[in-house]
Amino acid sequence: MKLRPYQDLAADFVFERDRSMILAPVGAGKTAIALTAMQEYIAQGVVTRWLVIAPVRVAKEVWPDETKKWSWLSLNLAVGTPHRREAMIMQRSDIAVINYENLQWLADKFPDLSKRFDGVVFDELTRLKNPSGKRFKAFLNVVKGIDVRIGLTGSFTSNGLEDVFGQCKIIDQTVLGRSKGAYLQEYFILTNKDFGEWTPRKGSLEKVMERVKPVTFVLDNGDYKDSLPPLHIVPLYGDMKNREPYEKMKHDFAVEFPTGKAVAANGGVVTGKLTQMACGWVYETHKTPNPDKPGKFIVTQTPVWFDDTKFELLDELLEENQRAPTLIWYWYQEELAELQRRYPDGETLDAPDAIARWNRGEIERLFVHPSSAGHGLNLQGQSKMVFLTLPWSLELFEQAIGRLHRSGQRHDVWCYLLLMRRTIDELIWGALRDKRDLSDIAIEALK
């Protein structure tokens, strides 16, 4: 297979630098770019073996397939049981792929990691945006001896300028320094000491992006937009028929039902409760004494439904689209349960051969969670999706859309957002648009 011109440029950029990052929209072919550069590194004898770190589903389904398409490199998949992971790391291959959840294990098991790998690729680099996390600290110690590092990401600033530091530190500590405290002091103002809240200083975004620019290849949609069909994001609004429970939770942090009571302990919890209630339900929490542990309780959560407006809106949408194959993004397990009750013919990615059958148009409704399928998966065989509940994360939102709106898609992509008026749905949608503005500014600063 042949790379597109912009992919060739990106691969050259990576090969010419020992430490680099690729900032590109979903569907732009970051994996193909990385593999091309990785193959050249090995061919030239600069790298003898690569370690790839990726989200688990991407590690299992994307990297093995893409490696066969774009390179002659051999690959071991180091996921599964500890015994299998160890065997795949020990067994010789050009690439070993492991998931982020096992980084702590990898660091503990192989403190001499640089003796086994001399190149590392971080797929979805934002997974290491928190330099204070145990996983980050553990891996930072063992990656020190690996000189060649590549980071792949769709957005540095998915949730704010603070996220940039950790991603740069794991790639190259000379870009933004070694200390996050010093980084914050230079580019931020401490606005809430009690909660450790920082606000960027005026002009900080441009200054940070200027420092990141030398090691970052930036690909904007405009660089390959002619190869992508239009994306239509369509908010669909509804009015809840029974607003009383929602308003009670909003004002009192609690609401009573005949079977029990839903209570939010603080503002963070009430946000989650209101997100559930915009979909027409909420979890009741029940505590019963634990007979085996005196003074402790067994906590169970039971969903209580009080409004079906959003699901009626979904019914109408699916009928209006003449039952065309539709990808339905849910957030809570109870939403998945309701989808399965209403549409028993719907399937999840756990179904046999689900991705291939979806792309062939053999699945009418595919139920997917953004966290489990937002990264890497190629679902562009169909062109319609709907968000039952929006995620707060811009990264998850954009990655989810990118499963259909990506290189190779031949049809206009239609993305529907189900939003209840005068609820938290509208606030989430507004927050996502604001964060998108920040990402746009960051990309412009890097170009």
Buried (B, 14 or more C-beta within 10 A) or exposed (E): EEBBEBBEBBBBBBBEBBBBBBBBBBBBBBBBBBBBBBBBBBEEEBBEBBBBBBBBBBBBBBBBEBBEEBBEBEBBBBBEEEEEBBEBBEEEBBBBBBBBEBBBBBBEBBEEBBEBBBBBBBBBBBBBBBBEBEBBEBBBEBBEEBBBBBBBBBBBBBBBBBBBBBBBBBBBBEBBBEBBEEBBEBBBEEEEEEEEEBEBEEEBBEBBBEBBBEBBBBBBBEBBEEBBBEBEBEBBEBEBEEBEBBBBBBEEBBBEBEEEEBBBEEEEEBBBBBBBBBBBBBBBBBEEEEEEEEEEEEEEEBBBEBBBBBBEBBEEBBEEBEEBBBBBBBBBEBBBEBBBEBBEEBBBBEBEEBBEBBBEEEBBBBBBBBBBBBBBBBBBBBBBBBBBBBBBBBBBBBBBBBBBBBBEBEEEBBBBBBBBEBBBBBBBBEBBEEBBEBBEBBBEBBB
